[in-house]
Amino acid sequence: MRYSSLDSEHRALISEHQNLKSSYDTLQSGYSSLQSSYDSYVSDYGALRNQINQRTLQQGVKDFITPLETAVKSKVLQITGGWSNPSDWNEFWTDVKAMYDWVVSNIEYRYDGLSPILPSSPSGNIEYSDEMWQFPKETLNLMKGDCEDMAVLLTSMILSYGGTKFGGAECISIEGSLGGHVGVQILVAGDKLTILDPAGKYYTQTWYGSIDSKDISTEIDNWLNYWQSEMGNDVRVERVFSNDLDKSFSSTSEYISWMYSR
């Protein structure tokens, strides 16, 4: 009789254990599903945060230069018809000036509004910046942008036009106590420089108004002097960047030395 009772209790315990294991397995499966959903949420939020904050914090600035973007390539072809003879540098400079003129005439200057900066955690506070960068295809779509948007677009267009044969177009950023600005530079053989500044309606030119290249030191001083009244007497070169380059400078002298050494 005693054995029968113990056997019954044993079977009851086995059944209870199986029930508990089944419940545990169900809970474990639910936990795993919730963990997977949480991990996806964290990953998606991180990707969204990077995408939004890239525009305001200028992280990954090289990503904004997009010469292979379809919209950029189409616009370059529409304006220039393409570089028909890549050994003809007169054609190159004529078409560079045509692209510059197109940006000046067709992209309306628009000041940035407030743009959000997302916190590292969704529970954090959103901050706002009055500086926002656009990708070239967005500037072409909106037909509006500020100085860096125009410079990024024009740099992308020139690189798209020149392909692998010519890769010298870069954005150049200057800053002073009263503000900052971005234009485009092309380093030319013989330590010469061409500046194209569509937002400022400035370009390196001859006395007759045709596009030109001048000594690096001379031309960068010309351009800085052009902006001195608006940006302050302390205006200097701050940064040069393109799709494969991002270099900062502590002074214009450092920039000039670097340019001559290239």
C-alpha positions as CSV (number, residue, x, y, z in Angstrom):
1,M,0.0,0.0,0.0
2,R,2.8,2.3,0.9
3,Y,4.6,1.6,-2.4
4,S,1.4,2.3,-4.3
5,S,1.1,5.7,-2.6
6,L,4.7,6.6,-3.4
7,D,4.3,5.6,-7.0
8,S,1.3,7.8,-7.3
9,E,3.1,10.8,-5.8
10,H,6.1,10.1,-8.1
11,R,3.8,10.2,-11.2
12,A,2.2,13.4,-9.9
13,L,5.6,15.0,-9.5
14,I,6.7,13.9,-13.0
15,S,3.5,15.4,-14.4
16,E,4.0,18.6,-12.5
17,H,7.6,18.8,-13.7
18,Q,6.5,18.3,-17.3
19,N,3.8,21.0,-16.9
20,L,6.4,23.4,-15.4
21,K,8.9,22.6,-18.2
22,S,6.2,23.3,-20.8
23,S,5.4,26.6,-19.1
24,Y,9.2,27.5,-19.0
25,D,9.7,26.6,-22.6
26,T,6.7,28.8,-23.5
27,L,8.1,31.7,-21.4
28,Q,11.5,31.2,-22.9
29,S,10.1,31.3,-26.4
30,G,8.2,34.5,-25.5
31,Y,11.3,36.1,-24.0
32,S,13.4,35.2,-27.1
33,S,10.8,36.8,-29.3
34,L,10.7,40.0,-27.2
35,Q,14.5,40.1,-27.1
36,S,14.6,39.8,-30.9
37,S,12.0,42.6,-31.2
38,Y,14.0,44.8,-28.8
39,D,17.2,44.2,-30.6
40,S,15.6,45.1,-33.9
41,Y,14.1,48.3,-32.3
42,V,17.5,49.3,-31.0
43,S,19.1,48.7,-34.4
44,D,16.4,50.5,-36.3
45,Y,16.5,53.5,-33.9
46,G,20.3,53.6,-34.2
47,A,20.2,53.6,-38.0
48,L,17.5,56.4,-37.9
49,R,19.5,58.4,-35.5
50,N,22.6,58.2,-37.6
51,Q,20.7,59.1,-40.7
52,I,19.1,62.2,-39.1
53,N,22.2,63.3,-37.1
54,Q,24.5,63.0,-40.1
55,R,22.8,66.0,-41.6
56,T,23.3,68.2,-38.6
57,L,26.5,67.1,-37.1
58,Q,28.3,66.6,-40.4
59,Q,29.4,63.1,-39.6
60,G,30.5,61.1,-42.5
61,V,30.8,64.3,-44.6
62,K,32.5,62.4,-47.5
63,D,29.2,60.6,-48.0
64,F,27.6,63.8,-49.2
65,I,29.8,63.9,-52.4
66,T,27.9,61.6,-54.8
67,P,29.3,61.8,-58.4
68,L,27.8,58.4,-59.3
69,E,24.3,59.4,-58.3
70,T,21.9,59.0,-61.2
71,A,20.3,62.4,-60.8
72,V,23.8,64.1,-60.7
73,K,25.0,62.2,-63.8
74,S,21.8,63.1,-65.7
75,K,22.1,66.8,-64.9
76,V,25.8,66.9,-65.9
77,L,25.0,65.3,-69.2
78,Q,22.1,67.7,-69.7
79,I,24.2,70.7,-69.1
80,T,27.4,69.7,-70.9
81,G,26.7,66.8,-73.1
82,G,29.6,65.0,-71.5
83,W,33.3,65.4,-72.0
84,S,33.6,64.4,-75.6
85,N,37.4,64.7,-75.8
86,P,39.1,64.0,-72.5
87,S,42.4,65.3,-73.8
88,D,40.8,68.7,-74.5
89,W,41.2,70.8,-71.3
90,N,39.6,73.8,-72.9
91,E,36.4,71.8,-73.2
92,F,36.8,70.8,-69.6
93,W,37.0,74.3,-68.3
94,T,34.2,75.5,-70.5
95,D,32.0,72.8,-69.1
96,V,33.1,73.4,-65.5
97,K,32.1,77.1,-66.0
98,A,28.7,75.9,-67.5
99,M,28.0,73.7,-64.5
100,Y,28.9,76.6,-62.1
101,D,26.7,79.0,-64.0
102,W,23.8,76.4,-63.9
103,V,24.0,76.1,-60.1
104,V,24.2,79.9,-59.7
105,S,21.2,80.5,-62.0
106,N,19.0,77.6,-60.9
107,I,19.5,76.7,-57.3
108,E,17.7,79.2,-55.1
109,Y,19.5,80.1,-51.9
110,R,17.6,79.0,-48.8
111,Y,18.7,79.4,-45.2
112,D,18.4,76.3,-43.1
113,G,15.6,75.9,-40.6
114,L,15.8,74.0,-37.3
115,S,16.6,70.3,-37.7
116,P,16.4,67.7,-34.9
117,I,19.3,66.0,-33.3
118,L,18.2,62.6,-31.9
119,P,19.5,61.5,-28.5
120,S,21.4,58.2,-28.1
121,S,18.3,56.8,-26.3
122,P,14.7,57.4,-27.3
123,S,14.0,58.5,-23.7
124,G,16.5,61.4,-24.1
125,N,15.8,64.9,-25.1
126,I,15.7,66.1,-28.7
127,E,18.0,69.0,-29.5
128,Y,17.8,71.2,-32.6
129,S,20.4,72.7,-35.0
130,D,20.1,75.6,-37.5
131,E,22.5,73.8,-39.8
132,M,21.4,71.0,-42.1
133,W,23.2,69.4,-45.1
134,Q,21.4,68.1,-48.2
135,F,22.5,65.3,-50.5
136,P,23.0,66.5,-54.2
137,K,19.9,64.6,-55.4
138,E,17.8,66.4,-52.8
139,T,19.2,69.8,-53.8
140,L,18.4,69.0,-57.4
141,N,14.9,67.9,-56.4
142,L,14.2,70.9,-54.3
143,M,16.2,73.3,-56.5
144,K,17.0,75.1,-53.2
145,G,19.9,75.0,-50.8
146,D,22.5,77.0,-48.9
147,C,26.2,77.4,-49.5
148,E,27.3,73.9,-48.5
149,D,24.4,72.3,-50.4
150,M,25.5,74.2,-53.6
151,A,29.2,73.4,-53.1
152,V,28.5,69.7,-52.4
153,L,26.3,69.6,-55.6
154,L,28.8,71.3,-57.8
155,T,31.7,69.2,-56.5
156,S,29.7,66.0,-57.2
157,M,28.9,67.3,-60.7
158,I,32.5,68.1,-61.6
159,L,33.7,64.7,-60.3
160,S,30.9,63.0,-62.3
161,Y,31.9,64.9,-65.4
162,G,35.6,64.2,-65.1
163,G,35.3,60.5,-64.0
164,T,38.5,58.7,-63.1
165,K,40.6,60.9,-65.3
166,F,40.1,64.0,-63.2
167,G,39.4,63.9,-59.5
168,G,40.5,67.3,-58.3
169,A,37.2,68.9,-57.3
170,E,36.8,69.4,-53.5
171,C,34.7,71.4,-51.1
172,I,36.6,74.0,-49.1
173,S,35.2,75.4,-45.9
174,I,36.2,78.7,-44.4
175,E,35.2,80.3,-41.1
176,G,35.5,83.5,-39.2
177,S,34.2,85.1,-36.0
178,L,31.1,86.2,-37.9
179,G,30.2,83.0,-39.8
180,G,31.2,80.2,-42.1
181,H,31.0,79.4,-45.7
182,V,31.7,76.5,-48.2
183,G,32.9,76.7,-51.8
184,V,34.6,74.4,-54.3
185,Q,38.3,74.3,-55.2
186,I,40.2,72.6,-58.0
187,L,43.9,72.1,-57.6
188,V,45.6,72.7,-61.0
189,A,49.1,71.6,-62.2
190,G,51.8,74.1,-61.5
191,D,50.6,74.9,-57.9
192,K,47.6,76.8,-59.2
193,L,44.1,77.0,-57.8
194,T,40.6,77.6,-59.1
195,I,37.8,78.6,-56.7
196,L,34.2,78.2,-57.6
197,D,31.8,79.7,-55.1
198,P,28.2,79.5,-56.5
199,A,26.5,80.8,-53.3
200,G,28.9,83.7,-53.2
201,K,28.8,84.2,-56.9
202,Y,32.6,84.2,-57.0
203,Y,34.9,82.3,-59.3
204,T,38.6,82.6,-60.2
205,Q,38.7,84.7,-63.4
206,T,40.7,86.7,-65.8
207,W,40.2,90.4,-66.3
208,Y,37.8,89.5,-69.1
209,G,35.7,87.3,-66.9
210,S,36.7,83.9,-68.3
211,I,37.5,81.1,-65.8
212,D,41.1,81.0,-64.7
213,S,43.6,79.4,-62.3
214,K,46.0,81.4,-60.1
215,D,48.8,80.7,-57.7
216,I,47.5,78.8,-54.6
217,S,48.5,81.5,-52.1
218,T,47.3,84.4,-54.2
219,E,43.9,82.9,-55.0
220,I,43.1,81.7,-51.5
221,D,43.9,85.2,-50.2
222,N,41.7,86.7,-53.0
223,W,38.8,84.5,-51.9
224,L,39.3,85.1,-48.2
225,N,39.4,88.9,-48.8
226,Y,36.2,88.6,-50.7
227,W,34.5,87.3,-47.6
228,Q,36.3,89.3,-45.0
229,S,33.7,92.0,-44.7
230,E,31.0,89.5,-43.9
231,M,32.9,86.8,-41.9
232,G,35.4,88.9,-40.1
233,N,39.1,89.8,-40.4
234,D,40.0,86.4,-38.9
235,V,38.4,84.4,-41.7
236,R,40.5,81.3,-42.5
237,V,40.5,78.0,-44.3
238,E,39.0,75.4,-41.9
239,R,38.5,72.2,-43.9
240,V,38.8,70.5,-47.3
241,F,36.7,67.4,-48.1
242,S,35.5,65.3,-51.0
243,N,34.3,61.7,-51.5
244,D,37.7,60.3,-50.5
245,L,39.2,63.1,-48.4
246,D,38.4,65.0,-45.2
247,K,41.1,67.2,-43.8
248,S,40.9,70.0,-41.2
249,F,43.3,72.9,-40.7
250,S,44.2,75.1,-37.7
251,S,45.2,78.0,-40.0
252,T,45.3,79.2,-43.6
253,S,49.0,78.9,-43.5
254,E,48.7,75.2,-42.7
255,Y,46.3,74.8,-45.6
256,I,48.6,76.6,-48.0
257,S,51.6,74.4,-47.0
258,W,49.5,71.3,-47.5
259,M,48.3,72.4,-50.9
260,Y,51.8,73.1,-52.2
261,S,53.0,69.7,-50.9
262,R,50.3,67.7,-52.8
